[in-house]
């Protein structure tokens, strides 16, 4: 068994979505301090918000369990005393950053039509036109317009806008 989604969410929120060791944002998961394989329970007391890197560095070392627990408790206390974050905005950013990512298999499948075109015995001009059509379709499917999140009100808006449409915060070049 593993942590419930409700417990994972609670741990992430208590840590302001940051790793309790390195303080990197957007903790991907909640890990067991004492592993399940060694009888570690699926409880909040045995849960630590860790980024993948810190989990790899410290998670498998039984001598670091107390270190992880102490840092987690310190970070929880710090977060509790700090001004509360806007969890709605954090969740939105978190979801955006952790949306489904493209894998090597996805890229291979997307590029297969290009490989097929290249291997055909067609006139060069016809192959180039087909390659152009396929790459344009891939580009349209992959790229989204860039956006900015206003530091004043948290609204997402187009990066080319000169100011936030909600609060009018001046978007200065280079701050994005």
C-alpha positions as CSV (number, residue, x, y, z in Angstrom):
1,X,0.0,0.0,0.0
2,X,1.1,3.6,-0.5
3,X,0.2,7.0,0.8
4,X,-3.4,8.1,0.1
5,X,-3.8,11.0,-2.4
6,X,-5.3,13.1,0.5
7,X,-2.3,12.5,2.7
8,X,0.2,13.3,-0.2
9,X,-1.7,16.6,-0.8
10,X,-1.6,17.5,2.9
11,X,2.2,16.8,3.1
12,X,2.9,18.9,0.0
13,X,0.8,21.8,1.3
14,X,2.5,21.7,4.7
15,X,5.8,22.0,2.9
16,X,4.6,24.7,0.5
17,X,5.3,22.3,-2.3
18,X,9.0,22.3,-1.6
19,X,11.5,19.6,-0.9
20,X,12.2,19.5,2.8
21,X,15.9,19.1,2.2
22,X,17.0,21.3,-0.8
23,X,13.9,23.5,-0.8
24,X,13.4,23.2,-4.6
25,X,9.9,24.0,-5.6
26,X,7.3,21.6,-7.0
27,X,7.9,18.5,-5.0
28,X,6.9,15.7,-7.3
29,X,6.2,13.1,-4.6
30,X,5.9,12.2,-1.0
31,X,8.3,9.5,0.1
32,X,8.5,7.1,3.0
33,X,11.2,7.9,5.6
34,X,11.3,4.3,6.7
35,X,10.5,2.3,3.5
36,X,7.4,0.1,3.1
37,X,9.6,-2.9,2.5
38,X,11.0,-2.5,6.0
39,X,7.6,-2.1,7.6
40,X,7.4,1.7,7.3
41,X,3.7,2.8,7.7
42,X,1.7,4.9,5.3
43,X,1.3,7.7,7.9
44,X,2.0,11.4,7.9
45,X,4.7,10.8,10.5
46,X,6.6,8.6,8.1
47,X,6.1,10.9,5.1
48,X,8.6,13.4,3.7
49,X,8.2,15.8,0.8
50,X,11.3,15.1,-1.3
51,X,12.4,16.0,-4.8
52,X,13.6,13.1,-6.9
53,X,17.2,14.1,-6.6
54,X,17.2,14.3,-2.7
55,X,15.2,11.0,-2.6
56,X,17.9,9.4,-4.7
57,X,20.7,10.9,-2.6
58,X,19.3,10.2,0.9
59,X,16.2,8.0,0.7
60,X,18.0,4.7,0.5
61,X,20.4,5.4,3.3
62,X,19.1,4.2,6.7
63,X,21.6,6.5,8.5
64,X,19.9,9.5,6.9
65,X,16.4,8.8,8.1
66,X,16.7,10.9,11.2
67,X,18.3,13.7,9.1
68,X,15.3,13.6,6.7
69,X,12.8,13.6,9.6
70,X,14.5,16.5,11.4
71,X,14.7,18.6,8.2
72,X,11.1,17.8,7.4
73,X,10.0,19.0,10.9
74,X,12.1,22.1,10.7
75,X,10.7,22.9,7.2
76,X,7.1,22.3,8.4
77,X,7.7,24.8,11.3
78,X,9.2,27.3,9.0
79,X,6.3,27.1,6.5
80,X,3.8,27.3,9.3
81,X,5.3,30.6,10.5
82,X,5.7,32.0,7.0
83,X,2.9,33.8,5.2
84,X,0.5,31.2,3.7
85,X,0.9,30.7,0.0
86,X,-1.8,30.9,-2.6
87,X,-2.4,27.1,-2.9
88,X,-4.7,27.6,-5.9
89,X,-2.0,29.3,-7.9
90,X,0.6,26.8,-6.7
91,X,-1.6,23.9,-7.8
92,X,-2.1,25.5,-11.2
93,X,1.6,26.1,-11.7
94,X,2.3,22.6,-10.4
95,X,-0.1,21.0,-12.8
96,X,1.3,23.0,-15.7
97,X,4.9,22.0,-14.8
98,X,4.0,18.3,-14.3
99,X,1.6,17.8,-17.2
100,X,2.3,14.8,-19.3
101,X,5.8,15.0,-20.8
102,X,6.9,13.7,-24.1
103,X,8.9,10.5,-24.0
104,X,11.4,9.1,-26.5
105,X,8.8,6.7,-27.8
106,X,6.4,9.7,-28.4
107,X,9.2,11.5,-30.3
108,X,10.0,8.3,-32.3
109,X,6.3,7.9,-33.2
110,X,6.0,11.5,-34.2
111,X,9.1,11.4,-36.3
112,X,8.2,8.1,-38.0
113,X,6.4,9.9,-40.9
114,X,9.6,11.8,-41.5
115,X,11.7,8.6,-41.7
116,X,9.1,7.1,-44.1
117,X,9.3,10.2,-46.4
118,X,13.1,10.2,-46.4
119,X,13.2,6.5,-47.3
120,X,10.8,6.9,-50.3
121,X,12.1,7.1,-53.8
122,X,10.4,10.4,-54.7
123,X,11.7,13.5,-56.4
124,X,13.5,15.7,-53.9
125,X,11.0,18.6,-54.2
126,X,8.1,16.3,-53.4
127,X,10.0,14.8,-50.4
128,X,10.8,18.3,-49.1
129,X,7.2,19.4,-49.4
130,X,6.0,16.3,-47.4
131,X,8.7,16.9,-44.8
132,X,7.6,20.6,-44.5
133,X,3.9,19.5,-44.0
134,X,4.8,16.9,-41.3
135,X,7.1,19.2,-39.3
136,X,4.5,22.0,-39.4
137,X,1.9,19.6,-38.0
138,X,4.3,18.4,-35.3
139,X,5.1,22.0,-34.4
140,X,1.4,23.0,-34.1
141,X,0.8,20.0,-31.9
142,X,3.7,20.5,-29.5
143,X,4.2,24.2,-28.9
144,X,1.9,26.4,-26.8
145,X,2.1,30.2,-26.7
146,X,4.3,31.3,-23.8
147,X,2.7,33.0,-20.8
148,X,3.6,34.9,-17.6
149,X,2.1,34.6,-14.2
150,X,1.7,38.0,-12.6
151,X,3.6,38.3,-9.3
152,X,1.0,40.7,-7.9
153,X,-2.2,38.9,-8.5
154,X,-1.3,35.5,-9.9
155,X,-3.2,35.8,-13.2
156,X,-1.7,34.1,-16.2
157,X,-1.4,36.3,-19.3
158,X,0.4,36.3,-22.7
159,X,4.1,37.0,-22.5
160,X,3.9,39.7,-25.2
161,X,1.4,41.8,-23.2
162,X,2.8,45.0,-21.7
163,X,1.0,44.6,-18.4
164,X,-1.3,42.2,-16.5
165,X,-4.9,42.5,-17.8
166,X,-6.2,41.9,-14.2
167,X,-4.2,44.3,-12.0
168,X,-2.1,46.3,-14.5
169,X,1.3,45.2,-13.1
170,X,3.9,46.5,-15.5
171,X,5.6,43.6,-17.2
172,X,9.2,44.8,-17.7
173,X,11.3,43.1,-20.3
174,X,13.7,40.5,-18.9
175,X,11.6,39.7,-15.9
176,X,9.9,36.7,-17.5
